[in-house]
Amino acid sequence: MQAALDKVICDNGSGYLKMGYGGENFPRFTIPSIAGRPLLRASQKIGEIELKPLMLGDEANPLRTFLEISYPIREGIVESWDDLTALWKYTFHTKMGLPQDLSNHKILITEAARNPKKNRQMMAEVLFEKFGFGGVMFEIQALCSLMAEGETTGLVFDAGDGVSHCIPVFEGIPLYDQIKRLNVAGRHVTDYLIKLLLFRGYAFNSSADFETVREIKEQLCYVSYDLKKDRKLAQETTVVDKEYRLPDNTVISVGRERFEAPECLFNPMYVDVESPGISDLIFDSVNESPLDCQRALIQRVMLTGGTTMFPGLSSRVEKDLKDIYVREKFKGDKSGLNRVKISVHDPPRRKHGVFIGASFLANFAPPDRWVTRKDYQEQGSKMFLR
């Protein structure tokens, strides 16, 4: 696809901002959604780099030990508008090199399903009034993921850094009443891993260590297919033990924590969240959908987002779904699975699935999908509350 440089894509996640242009296959910039303020005093030098009163994204990341880190977006909802505006300014002008006058540029913003409308209204206000974009479009992340795979029907399970969602989509239309939200995602898995490593005697407690543990999680963690067997293996053998070298060159050993940490996605009570796990949520979401959609949805359960990158996640979800179907629908009769095909897809590009779909949409969307500056000036930000 030819890149359309006047159409900017911004995939706003709780963990990362993914930025690029319409028509591109992958984001040009993936920037941590963090803002850092110096713990001691600003304008001191660390090596070659000077600490500024506010450090953003990838300039704050290497200096985490000297900064108080805050996240402008938590669980998909913007908490600090000033930090987000500063982060956008840094990405649009410093990283992407966009001109100060953005009236000829359009921007597509992706957002989590069932996000408060007020969130969208405020975003539009900032984009039109502070940055002066010529057009804005908002799109739900789940629809973008399906679009990236060329599907229009399916149940999207999207697990990012701050929040997870189950979104049933039938022929391009999200079934809003059946959307399920789970406030457990990548960040919570990392927190839980910190807690588990504490039991082993490794203390990771500053906001800088958080990123170290996130790297341990990404490199070593996996989802157990059969929890009982894996726990027995971990207890009686050293098969699951792996060594990891920390930034200060100490070597730590990680064992059963590798599969116990992602387990909080299947049992959120481990991280003090009262909610069913992801397999039950997917089943509930399908079960509450209209009868004529159910078969099509359960045949296409689509995983998307960075937290679904754990090895073994799709086979575990598929196994759990089959168990739930046998128990709830077929009253214990396993032959029922021959009638209903349950399949969980994990496309290889799922980490950037939302961006790929959004990039395609921005390139080919009809002009009436965009809200132009003129529309905004005539009707004001209330038009986003509809």
C-alpha positions as CSV (number, residue, x, y, z in Angstrom):
1,M,0.0,0.0,0.0
2,Q,1.2,3.5,-0.8
3,A,1.6,5.5,2.5
4,A,-0.8,8.6,2.7
5,L,1.4,11.0,4.6
6,D,-1.5,13.4,5.2
7,K,-3.3,10.8,7.3
8,V,-1.8,10.2,10.7
9,I,-2.6,7.0,12.7
10,C,-2.5,7.1,16.4
11,D,-3.2,3.9,18.3
12,N,-3.5,5.1,21.9
13,G,-2.8,2.3,24.4
14,S,-2.3,2.4,28.1
15,G,1.2,1.1,27.6
16,Y,2.4,2.3,24.2
17,L,1.5,4.9,21.6
18,K,1.8,3.5,18.1
19,M,2.2,6.1,15.5
20,G,2.4,6.0,11.7
21,Y,0.7,7.0,8.5
22,G,-2.3,5.6,6.6
23,G,-1.4,2.8,4.3
24,E,1.7,1.6,6.2
25,N,1.9,-2.0,7.4
26,F,3.6,-1.3,10.7
27,P,3.8,1.7,13.1
28,R,6.8,3.9,12.5
29,F,7.1,4.8,16.1
30,T,6.2,2.7,19.2
31,I,6.6,5.0,22.2
32,P,5.9,4.1,25.8
33,S,2.9,6.1,27.1
34,I,4.8,7.4,30.1
35,A,5.7,10.8,31.5
36,G,8.6,11.2,33.9
37,R,9.5,14.0,36.3
38,P,12.9,14.1,38.1
39,L,13.0,12.7,41.6
40,L,15.6,15.2,42.7
41,R,16.2,18.3,40.7
42,A,15.7,19.1,37.0
43,S,18.5,20.2,34.7
44,Q,21.2,18.0,36.3
45,K,23.2,15.9,33.8
46,I,23.2,12.1,33.6
47,G,26.2,11.3,31.4
48,E,25.4,13.2,28.2
49,I,21.7,13.7,28.8
50,E,20.2,16.6,30.7
51,L,17.1,15.9,32.9
52,K,14.2,18.1,31.9
53,P,11.3,19.0,34.2
54,L,9.1,16.7,32.1
55,M,10.5,13.8,30.1
56,L,8.2,11.8,27.7
57,G,8.0,8.4,26.1
58,D,11.3,7.0,24.9
59,E,13.4,9.8,26.3
60,A,12.1,9.0,29.8
61,N,12.5,5.2,29.4
62,P,16.3,4.9,29.7
63,L,16.4,7.3,32.7
64,R,13.6,5.6,34.7
65,T,15.8,5.3,37.8
66,F,16.0,9.1,38.2
67,L,12.4,9.8,37.4
68,E,9.0,9.5,39.0
69,I,7.0,7.7,36.2
70,S,3.3,8.3,35.7
71,Y,1.0,6.9,33.0
72,P,-1.3,9.4,31.3
73,I,-3.7,6.6,30.2
74,R,-4.9,4.0,32.7
75,E,-7.1,1.1,31.7
76,G,-7.9,2.8,28.4
77,I,-9.2,6.0,30.1
78,V,-7.2,9.2,30.0
79,E,-6.2,10.4,33.5
80,S,-3.9,13.3,32.8
81,W,-4.8,15.4,29.9
82,D,-1.8,17.7,30.3
83,D,0.6,14.8,30.1
84,L,-1.2,13.3,27.1
85,T,-1.1,16.6,25.3
86,A,2.6,16.9,26.0
87,L,3.2,13.3,24.8
88,W,1.2,13.9,21.6
89,K,3.1,17.1,21.0
90,Y,6.4,15.2,21.4
91,T,5.4,12.5,19.0
92,F,3.7,14.6,16.3
93,H,6.4,17.3,16.1
94,T,9.6,15.9,17.5
95,K,9.4,12.2,16.5
96,M,7.2,12.3,13.3
97,G,8.4,15.7,12.2
98,L,5.0,17.0,11.4
99,P,4.7,20.8,10.6
100,Q,3.2,23.2,13.2
101,D,0.3,23.8,10.9
102,L,-1.7,20.6,10.7
103,S,-4.8,21.9,8.9
104,N,-4.0,19.7,5.9
105,H,-3.5,16.5,8.0
106,K,-6.2,14.1,9.2
107,I,-5.8,11.9,12.2
108,L,-7.4,8.5,13.0
109,I,-7.5,7.7,16.8
110,T,-8.3,4.2,18.0
111,E,-10.0,3.8,21.3
112,A,-11.1,0.9,23.5
113,A,-14.7,-0.3,23.3
114,R,-17.2,1.2,25.7
115,N,-14.9,4.1,26.5
116,P,-16.7,7.0,28.1
117,K,-18.0,9.4,25.4
118,K,-16.5,12.3,27.4
119,N,-13.1,10.8,26.8
120,R,-13.7,11.0,23.0
121,Q,-15.1,14.6,23.3
122,M,-12.1,15.8,25.2
123,M,-9.7,14.1,22.7
124,A,-11.4,15.8,19.8
125,E,-11.2,19.2,21.5
126,V,-7.5,18.8,22.1
127,L,-6.8,17.6,18.5
128,F,-8.8,20.4,16.8
129,E,-8.1,23.3,19.1
130,K,-4.5,22.7,20.4
131,F,-3.1,20.9,17.3
132,G,-5.4,22.2,14.6
133,F,-5.9,19.0,12.6
134,G,-8.0,19.3,9.5
135,G,-10.1,16.1,10.2
136,V,-10.5,13.5,13.0
137,M,-11.9,9.9,13.0
138,F,-12.4,7.6,16.0
139,E,-12.6,3.9,15.6
140,I,-13.0,1.0,18.0
141,Q,-9.8,-1.1,18.3
142,A,-11.7,-4.5,17.9
143,L,-13.0,-3.5,14.4
144,C,-9.5,-2.5,13.3
145,S,-8.2,-5.9,14.4
146,L,-10.9,-7.8,12.4
147,M,-10.2,-5.5,9.4
148,A,-6.5,-6.4,9.6
149,E,-7.4,-10.0,9.1
150,G,-10.0,-9.3,6.4
151,E,-12.9,-10.5,8.5
152,T,-16.2,-8.8,9.3
153,T,-17.6,-11.3,11.9
154,G,-15.9,-12.7,14.9
155,L,-15.4,-12.4,18.6
156,V,-12.3,-10.2,19.3
157,F,-10.5,-10.7,22.5
158,D,-8.2,-7.7,22.9
159,A,-5.7,-7.6,25.7
160,G,-3.4,-4.6,25.9
161,D,-1.4,-3.2,28.7
162,G,-4.2,-1.7,30.9
163,V,-7.5,-3.3,30.0
164,S,-8.9,-6.4,28.2
165,H,-12.1,-6.6,26.2
166,C,-14.3,-9.2,24.6
167,I,-16.1,-7.6,21.6
168,P,-18.5,-9.7,19.5
169,V,-18.7,-8.2,16.0
170,F,-21.3,-9.5,13.5
171,E,-21.0,-8.4,9.8
172,G,-19.0,-5.3,10.8
173,I,-21.3,-4.2,13.6
174,P,-20.2,-4.5,17.2
175,L,-22.8,-6.0,19.5
176,Y,-22.4,-3.3,22.2
177,D,-24.6,-4.9,24.8
178,Q,-22.5,-8.1,24.8
179,I,-19.1,-6.4,25.2
180,K,-17.3,-7.6,28.3
181,R,-14.6,-5.6,30.0
182,L,-11.9,-7.0,32.2
183,N,-9.5,-4.7,34.1
184,V,-6.7,-7.2,34.0
185,A,-4.1,-7.0,31.3
186,G,-0.3,-6.8,30.7
187,R,0.4,-4.3,33.5
188,H,-1.4,-6.5,36.1
189,V,0.4,-9.6,34.9
190,T,3.7,-7.7,35.5
191,D,2.6,-6.6,38.9
192,Y,1.6,-10.1,39.8
193,L,5.0,-11.4,38.6
194,I,6.7,-8.8,40.9
195,K,4.7,-10.2,43.8
196,L,5.6,-13.8,42.9
197,L,9.3,-13.0,42.5
198,L,9.1,-11.4,46.0
199,F,8.2,-14.8,47.4
200,R,11.3,-16.1,45.8
201,G,13.4,-13.4,47.5
202,Y,13.9,-11.0,44.7
203,A,12.6,-7.5,45.5
204,F,11.7,-5.2,42.6
205,N,10.0,-2.2,44.0
206,S,10.8,1.0,42.2
207,S,9.0,2.2,39.1
208,A,12.3,1.5,37.2
209,D,12.3,-2.2,38.2
210,F,8.8,-2.5,36.8
211,E,10.2,-2.3,33.3
212,T,12.8,-4.9,34.1
213,V,10.2,-7.3,35.3
214,R,8.1,-6.5,32.2
215,E,11.1,-7.6,30.1
216,I,11.4,-10.8,32.2
217,K,7.7,-11.4,31.5
218,E,8.0,-10.9,27.8
219,Q,11.0,-13.2,27.5
220,L,10.2,-16.0,29.9
221,C,6.5,-16.3,30.7
222,Y,4.1,-18.6,29.0
223,V,0.5,-19.9,29.5
224,S,0.2,-23.4,31.0
225,Y,-2.0,-25.8,29.0
226,D,-2.5,-28.1,32.0
227,L,-1.9,-26.3,35.2
228,K,-1.9,-29.4,37.5
229,K,0.8,-31.1,35.4
230,D,3.0,-27.9,35.2
231,R,2.8,-27.3,38.9
232,K,3.8,-30.9,39.5
233,L,6.7,-30.5,37.1
234,A,7.8,-27.2,38.7
235,Q,7.7,-28.8,42.2
236,E,9.5,-32.0,41.4
237,T,11.9,-31.1,38.6
238,T,14.0,-28.1,37.4
239,V,12.6,-28.3,33.8
240,V,10.8,-25.0,34.0
241,D,13.7,-23.1,35.7
242,K,15.3,-20.5,33.5
243,E,18.1,-17.9,34.4
244,Y,17.8,-14.2,33.6
245,R,20.5,-11.6,33.6
246,L,19.4,-8.3,35.1
247,P,20.7,-4.9,33.9
248,D,23.2,-4.8,36.8
249,N,24.6,-8.2,35.6
250,T,23.2,-10.2,38.6
251,V,21.6,-13.5,37.4
252,I,18.3,-14.6,38.9
253,S,16.5,-17.9,38.5
254,V,12.8,-17.9,37.5
255,G,10.8,-21.1,37.9
256,R,7.1,-21.7,38.3
257,E,6.5,-17.9,38.2
258,R,6.9,-18.3,34.4
259,F,3.4,-19.8,34.0
260,E,1.9,-18.7,37.3
261,A,2.0,-14.9,36.4
262,P,-0.2,-15.1,33.2
263,E,-2.6,-17.3,35.2
264,C,-4.2,-14.1,36.6
265,L,-5.8,-13.6,33.2
266,F,-7.8,-16.8,33.8
267,N,-8.4,-16.2,37.5
268,P,-8.5,-12.4,38.1
269,M,-9.0,-13.0,41.9
270,Y,-5.2,-13.5,42.0
271,V,-4.9,-9.8,41.5
272,D,-7.9,-8.8,43.6
273,V,-10.3,-8.2,40.6
274,E,-13.7,-9.6,41.0
275,S,-14.5,-10.9,37.5
276,P,-14.6,-14.1,35.6
277,G,-11.4,-15.1,33.7
278,I,-11.0,-14.6,30.0
279,S,-12.3,-18.0,28.9
280,D,-15.6,-17.5,30.9
281,L,-15.9,-13.9,29.6
282,I,-15.6,-15.1,26.0
283,F,-18.3,-17.8,26.7
284,D,-20.6,-15.2,28.4
285,S,-20.2,-12.8,25.6
286,V,-21.1,-15.4,22.9
287,N,-23.9,-16.9,25.0
288,E,-25.6,-13.5,25.5
289,S,-25.4,-12.7,21.8
290,P,-28.4,-13.3,19.5
291,L,-28.9,-17.0,18.8
292,D,-28.3,-16.7,15.0
293,C,-24.9,-15.1,15.6
294,Q,-23.5,-17.5,18.2
295,R,-22.2,-20.2,15.9
296,A,-20.4,-17.7,13.7
297,L,-18.8,-15.9,16.7
298,I,-17.5,-19.0,18.4
299,Q,-15.9,-20.3,15.2
300,R,-13.8,-17.1,14.9
301,V,-12.5,-16.1,18.3
302,M,-9.7,-13.7,17.4
303,L,-6.9,-12.8,19.8
304,T,-5.3,-9.4,19.5
305,G,-3.1,-7.0,21.5
306,G,0.4,-7.4,23.1
307,T,-0.7,-9.4,26.1
308,T,-2.1,-12.2,23.8
309,M,1.5,-12.9,22.7
310,F,2.2,-15.3,25.5
311,P,3.1,-18.7,24.1
312,G,0.3,-21.3,24.6
313,L,-2.5,-18.7,25.2
314,S,-4.7,-19.6,22.2
315,S,-4.6,-23.4,22.9
316,R,-5.4,-22.9,26.5
317,V,-8.4,-20.6,25.7
318,E,-9.6,-23.1,23.1
319,K,-9.3,-26.0,25.6
320,D,-11.2,-24.0,28.3
321,L,-13.9,-23.0,25.9
322,K,-14.5,-26.6,24.8
323,D,-14.7,-27.6,28.5
324,I,-17.2,-24.9,29.3
325,Y,-19.3,-25.8,26.2
326,V,-19.4,-29.5,27.2
327,R,-20.3,-28.5,30.8
328,E,-22.9,-25.8,30.1
329,K,-24.3,-26.5,26.7
330,F,-24.0,-30.2,26.1
331,K,-24.6,-31.4,29.7
332,G,-21.3,-33.3,29.7
333,D,-21.7,-35.0,26.3
334,K,-18.4,-34.5,24.4
335,S,-19.8,-35.6,21.1
336,G,-21.6,-32.1,20.9
337,L,-18.2,-30.6,19.9
338,N,-18.6,-32.4,16.5
339,R,-21.6,-30.2,15.8
340,V,-20.1,-26.9,17.0
341,K,-16.7,-25.9,15.7
342,I,-14.8,-23.9,18.4
343,S,-11.7,-22.3,17.1
344,V,-9.3,-19.6,18.5
345,H,-7.2,-17.7,16.0
346,D,-3.9,-16.0,17.0
347,P,-2.7,-14.2,13.9
348,P,1.1,-13.7,13.9
349,R,0.8,-9.9,13.5
350,R,-1.7,-9.6,16.4
351,K,0.6,-7.3,18.3
352,H,0.1,-4.6,15.7
353,G,-3.3,-5.8,14.4
354,V,-5.1,-2.7,15.5
355,F,-2.6,-0.4,13.8
356,I,-2.7,-2.4,10.5
357,G,-6.5,-2.3,10.4
358,A,-6.6,1.4,11.3
359,S,-4.0,2.2,8.6
360,F,-6.1,0.3,6.0
361,L,-9.3,2.2,7.1
362,A,-7.6,5.6,7.0
363,N,-6.5,5.0,3.4
364,F,-9.8,3.7,2.1
365,A,-12.5,5.4,4.3
366,P,-15.0,7.5,2.4
367,P,-14.7,11.3,3.1
368,D,-17.9,11.3,5.1
369,R,-16.4,9.1,7.8
370,W,-14.0,12.0,8.8
371,V,-15.2,14.8,11.0
372,T,-13.7,17.9,9.5
373,R,-12.7,21.1,11.2
374,K,-15.6,22.9,9.6
375,D,-18.1,20.4,11.1
376,Y,-16.5,20.8,14.5
377,Q,-16.6,24.6,14.3
378,E,-20.3,24.5,13.4
379,Q,-21.5,21.9,15.9
380,G,-18.8,21.9,18.6
381,S,-17.5,19.0,20.6
382,K,-21.0,17.8,21.5
383,M,-21.2,16.0,18.1
384,F,-18.8,13.3,19.6
385,L,-21.2,12.6,22.5
386,R,-23.7,10.9,20.1
